[in-house]
Amino acid sequence: MPKMKTKKSAAKRFKKTGTGKIKRGTAYRRHIMGHKSVKAKRHLRSPMLVNKADQKNIEILIPYA
């Protein structure tokens, strides 16, 4: 059986943690940041974990991460 190809777009967006969970970037921080509070912008900087329901599908996209 041949090796699976990694979906490069997914590999750029997701990273695996040491425990096997998948990290993702936070939404709502590309533009229109002027009306957001400093606290809200600070919390948007930190990465979040992918929902458990979506994790299996993303693991298929990045098999060797």
VENBELBEL-V703646 format. One record per residue. RES is the residue in three letters. PHI is phi in radians with two decimals (none if undefined). Layout:
BEGIN
RES_PHI ; RES_PHI
END
This chain:
BEGIN
MET_none ; PRO_-1.27 ; LYS_-1.18 ; MET_-1.44 ; LYS_-1.52 ; THR_-1.42 ; LYS_-1.35 ; LYS_-1.12 ; SER_-1.14 ; ALA_-1.28 ; ALA_-1.13 ; LYS_-1.35 ; ARG_-1.69 ; PHE_-2.18 ; LYS_-2.35 ; LYS_-1.60 ; THR_-1.54 ; GLY_-1.14 ; THR_-1.57 ; GLY_1.69 ; LYS_-1.35 ; ILE_-2.03 ; LYS_-1.60 ; ARG_-2.48 ; GLY_-1.35 ; THR_-1.67 ; ALA_-1.42 ; TYR_1.20 ; ARG_-2.35 ; ARG_-1.44 ; HIS_-2.73 ; ILE_0.97 ; MET_-1.66 ; GLY_-1.15 ; HIS_-1.56 ; LYS_-1.49 ; SER_-1.29 ; VAL_-1.07 ; LYS_-1.10 ; ALA_-1.13 ; LYS_-1.16 ; ARG_-1.14 ; HIS_-1.22 ; LEU_-1.25 ; ARG_-1.20 ; SER_-1.38 ; PRO_-1.24 ; MET_-2.08 ; LEU_-1.62 ; VAL_-1.26 ; ASN_-1.05 ; LYS_-1.04 ; ALA_-1.19 ; ASP_-1.64 ; GLN_-1.09 ; LYS_-1.10 ; ASN_-1.17 ; ILE_-1.29 ; GLU_-1.09 ; ILE_-1.18 ; LEU_-1.29 ; ILE_-2.15 ; PRO_-1.18 ; TYR_-1.91 ; ALA_-1.29
END
